[in-house]
């Protein structure tokens, strides 16, 4: 009886070890397919997942600072990189220069003017919104919108007009300035 139990537990132990090796192989295969952090068989908490993704973005290395002043005194170099095209951004700012600006977000590539009034018509106002969408200098890398409102019974109401041609002309003006900026910079080099 003891011999039979010993054989049974030995077989059980060997099969458990074998199953664990198979599980490890399956996890490795899924890691290759989905990535370690996104492997559906890994039971990561939200915090563990965030840390895993941060390490993945950092090339697998953890950021270890023993002294925070080291970060600010030049011990490490921090580089901020924008995802918007600098020529489109500068051209957008230059084109919007005649107007009072309400929002200027260089990181997001967004510009919005304050309300623009025509000196002759007090009952209408417009705002221009420009969004740089690309890191490349391409025609679809900029989006412009014009919103106008009319004063009706002391309330500002959107006029529901699509200013497609005006937006197109504004976009073309920005693209032209961006191309000129690029060309002049290349000539200097």
C-alpha positions as CSV (number, residue, x, y, z in Angstrom):
1,X,0.0,0.0,0.0
2,X,2.8,2.4,0.9
3,X,4.6,1.6,-2.3
4,X,1.4,2.3,-4.3
5,X,0.9,5.7,-2.6
6,X,4.6,6.6,-3.2
7,X,4.3,5.8,-6.9
8,X,1.0,7.8,-7.0
9,X,2.5,10.9,-5.4
10,X,5.7,10.6,-7.5
11,X,3.6,10.5,-10.7
12,X,1.5,13.4,-9.3
13,X,4.6,15.4,-8.5
14,X,6.2,14.8,-11.9
15,X,3.0,15.7,-13.8
16,X,2.6,18.9,-11.7
17,X,6.2,19.9,-12.5
18,X,5.5,19.1,-16.2
19,X,2.3,21.1,-16.1
20,X,4.1,24.1,-14.5
21,X,6.8,23.9,-17.3
22,X,4.0,23.9,-19.9
23,X,2.3,26.8,-18.1
24,X,5.7,28.7,-18.2
25,X,6.1,27.9,-21.9
26,X,2.5,29.1,-22.6
27,X,3.1,32.3,-20.7
28,X,6.3,32.9,-22.7
29,X,4.5,32.3,-26.0
30,X,1.7,34.7,-25.0
31,X,4.3,37.2,-23.8
32,X,5.8,37.1,-27.3
33,X,2.4,37.6,-28.9
34,X,0.9,40.2,-26.6
35,X,3.9,41.6,-24.7
36,X,4.5,40.9,-21.1
37,X,2.3,43.7,-19.7
38,X,-0.7,43.0,-22.0
39,X,-0.6,39.2,-21.7
40,X,-4.2,38.2,-20.9
41,X,-3.0,35.3,-18.7
42,X,-1.0,37.5,-16.3
43,X,-3.0,38.7,-13.4
44,X,-1.6,42.2,-12.9
45,X,-3.3,44.8,-10.7
46,X,-3.9,48.3,-12.1
47,X,-0.8,49.6,-10.3
48,X,1.4,46.6,-11.4
49,X,0.1,47.1,-15.0
50,X,1.0,50.9,-14.9
51,X,4.5,50.1,-13.6
52,X,5.0,47.4,-16.2
53,X,4.0,49.7,-19.0
54,X,6.2,52.5,-17.7
55,X,9.1,50.1,-17.5
56,X,8.3,49.0,-21.0
57,X,8.4,52.6,-22.3
58,X,11.6,53.2,-20.5
59,X,13.3,50.2,-22.2
60,X,12.8,47.9,-19.2
61,X,14.9,50.0,-16.8
62,X,13.5,51.4,-13.7
63,X,14.2,55.1,-12.9
64,X,16.2,55.1,-9.8
65,X,17.0,58.4,-8.1
66,X,19.0,58.3,-4.9
67,X,19.0,62.1,-4.7
68,X,16.3,64.3,-6.2
69,X,18.7,67.3,-6.5
70,X,20.7,65.2,-8.9
71,X,17.8,65.4,-11.3
72,X,17.7,69.2,-11.2
73,X,21.4,69.9,-11.1
74,X,22.1,68.2,-14.4
75,X,22.7,64.7,-13.1
76,X,20.1,63.6,-15.7
77,X,19.0,65.4,-18.9
78,X,15.2,65.7,-19.4
79,X,14.2,66.3,-23.0
80,X,10.7,67.4,-23.8
81,X,9.7,66.5,-27.3
82,X,6.5,67.9,-29.0
83,X,4.3,65.9,-31.3
84,X,3.4,68.9,-33.4
85,X,5.3,70.3,-36.4
86,X,7.3,73.4,-35.4
87,X,6.8,75.0,-38.9
88,X,3.1,74.6,-38.7
89,X,3.0,75.9,-35.2
90,X,5.1,79.0,-35.9
91,X,3.1,79.7,-39.0
92,X,-0.2,79.4,-37.0
93,X,1.1,81.8,-34.4
94,X,2.2,84.2,-37.0
95,X,-1.1,84.0,-38.9
96,X,-3.1,84.6,-35.7
97,X,-0.9,87.5,-34.6
98,X,-3.4,90.2,-35.5
99,X,-5.9,88.8,-33.1
100,X,-6.1,88.7,-29.3
101,X,-5.4,85.1,-28.3
102,X,-7.4,83.3,-25.6
103,X,-5.7,80.0,-25.6
104,X,-2.2,79.1,-26.8
105,X,-1.1,75.5,-26.1
106,X,2.2,74.7,-27.7
107,X,2.2,71.1,-26.3
108,X,-1.2,70.3,-27.8
109,X,-0.8,72.6,-30.8
110,X,-4.0,74.5,-30.2
111,X,-4.7,78.2,-30.6
112,X,-8.0,79.9,-30.0
113,X,-8.7,83.6,-30.4
114,X,-10.8,85.8,-28.2
115,X,-14.1,87.0,-29.7
116,X,-13.4,89.1,-32.8
117,X,-15.8,92.0,-33.4
118,X,-16.2,93.9,-36.7
119,X,-16.1,97.6,-35.9
120,X,-19.2,98.2,-37.9
121,X,-21.4,95.4,-36.6
122,X,-21.8,95.1,-32.8
123,X,-24.3,92.2,-33.0
124,X,-21.9,89.7,-34.5
125,X,-18.7,88.1,-33.2
126,X,-16.4,85.3,-34.4
127,X,-13.7,83.1,-32.9
128,X,-10.9,81.2,-34.8
129,X,-9.7,77.9,-33.6
130,X,-6.5,76.3,-35.1
131,X,-5.2,72.8,-34.2
132,X,-1.9,71.4,-35.4
133,X,-2.5,67.7,-35.9
134,X,0.7,66.3,-37.2
135,X,4.4,66.2,-36.5
136,X,5.0,66.3,-40.3
137,X,4.6,69.3,-42.6
138,X,1.6,68.0,-44.5
139,X,-1.6,69.6,-45.8
140,X,-3.8,67.5,-43.4
141,X,-1.6,68.5,-40.5
142,X,-3.6,71.6,-39.6
143,X,-7.3,72.1,-38.9
144,X,-9.0,75.5,-38.7
145,X,-12.5,76.3,-37.6
146,X,-14.4,79.6,-37.5
147,X,-17.3,80.0,-35.1
148,X,-19.6,83.0,-35.3
149,X,-22.4,84.2,-33.2
150,X,-25.2,86.8,-33.5
151,X,-26.7,88.8,-30.7
152,X,-30.4,88.1,-30.5
153,X,-32.5,89.4,-27.6
154,X,-29.3,90.0,-25.5
155,X,-28.1,86.4,-26.0
156,X,-25.3,85.2,-28.2
157,X,-26.5,82.5,-30.5
158,X,-24.4,80.4,-32.9
159,X,-25.2,81.4,-36.5
160,X,-24.9,77.7,-37.6
161,X,-23.0,78.8,-40.7
162,X,-20.2,76.6,-42.0
163,X,-17.3,78.9,-42.9
164,X,-15.7,76.3,-45.1
165,X,-14.1,78.6,-47.7
166,X,-12.8,81.0,-45.0
167,X,-11.3,78.1,-43.0
168,X,-9.8,76.7,-46.2
169,X,-8.2,80.1,-47.0
170,X,-6.8,80.3,-43.4
171,X,-5.4,76.8,-43.6
172,X,-3.7,77.6,-47.0
173,X,-2.2,80.8,-45.5
174,X,-0.7,78.8,-42.6
175,X,0.6,76.1,-44.9
176,X,2.2,78.7,-47.1
177,X,4.0,80.4,-44.2
178,X,5.1,77.0,-42.8
179,X,6.6,76.1,-46.2
180,X,8.3,79.5,-46.4
181,X,9.8,79.1,-42.9
182,X,11.1,75.6,-43.9
183,X,12.6,76.9,-47.1
184,X,14.3,79.8,-45.5
185,X,15.8,77.6,-42.8
186,X,17.1,75.2,-45.3
187,X,18.7,78.0,-47.3
188,X,20.5,79.2,-44.1
189,X,22.1,75.7,-43.7
